[in-house]
Amino acid sequence: FMTEFSQAYKNYRIIMVMDRASWHTGDKAKKWENIVPLFQPPKSPELNPVEHLWHHVREKGNFKNHTFHSLCEVERHLMPELNK
């Protein structure tokens, strides 16, 4: 995703807000010339609006131990829960 995003907006300088998950900060996290990460403070999920969505999905949705094989499948499963 990040490589495609970086290439799609290669003429822009992008500031992307990220949490401190290991895949964002670890040695394997690739660095892009036009994307500057702005890391949230540790242990502050309340600052990340998507965390409220994940909480709702975990509490109300039927997603426990469920493997999805495509993005379309996720959408078919998720949208009815979000529209309630």
C-alpha positions in Angstrom: 0.0 0.0 0.0 2.6 2.5 1.0 4.7 2.0 -2.1 1.6 2.5 -4.3 0.6 5.5 -2.3 4.1 7.0 -2.4 4.2 6.6 -6.2 0.7 7.9 -6.8 1.6 11.1 -4.9 5.3 11.3 -5.9 5.1 15.1 -6.5 3.8 15.7 -3.0 5.3 15.7 0.5 3.0 13.7 2.7 2.8 13.7 6.5 1.2 10.4 7.6 0.1 9.9 11.2 1.0 6.4 12.4 0.9 4.5 15.7 4.1 2.9 16.9 3.3 -0.6 15.8 6.4 -2.6 15.0 5.6 -2.8 11.3 5.7 1.1 11.2 8.9 1.5 13.2 10.9 -1.7 12.8 14.0 -2.2 10.7 11.9 -3.7 7.9 9.7 -0.6 7.7 10.7 0.9 4.3 11.4 4.6 4.2 9.9 6.7 1.4 11.3 10.0 0.2 8.0 11.8 0.0 6.3 10.3 3.1 7.2 11.6 6.6 5.8 9.6 9.5 4.3 11.5 12.4 4.2 9.0 15.2 1.6 9.2 18.0 2.7 9.1 21.6 3.0 5.6 23.1 -0.1 4.1 24.6 -2.5 6.7 23.2 -5.0 4.8 21.1 -7.6 7.5 21.9 -5.7 9.8 19.6 -6.3 7.5 16.6 -9.9 7.8 15.4 -9.8 4.4 13.7 -9.3 2.7 17.1 -12.9 3.7 18.0 -14.1 1.9 14.8 -12.0 -1.2 15.7 -13.5 -1.2 19.2 -17.0 -1.1 17.8 -16.2 -3.8 15.3 -14.7 -6.1 18.0 -17.6 -5.5 20.4 -20.5 -5.7 18.0 -19.2 -7.5 14.9 -18.7 -11.2 14.4 -15.0 -11.0 13.6 -13.3 -13.2 16.2 -11.1 -15.8 14.7 -12.4 -15.1 11.2 -10.1 -15.2 8.2 -11.0 -13.1 5.2 -9.7 -14.1 1.8 -10.4 -10.8 0.0 -11.1 -7.2 0.6 -14.6 -7.7 -0.9 -15.3 -10.4 1.7 -14.3 -8.0 4.5 -16.5 -5.3 3.1 -19.5 -7.7 2.8 -19.0 -8.7 6.4 -18.2 -5.3 7.9 -20.7 -2.9 6.2 -23.9 -4.4 7.7 -22.3 -4.0 11.1 -21.3 -0.4 10.5 -24.8 0.5 9.1 -26.6 -0.7 12.2 
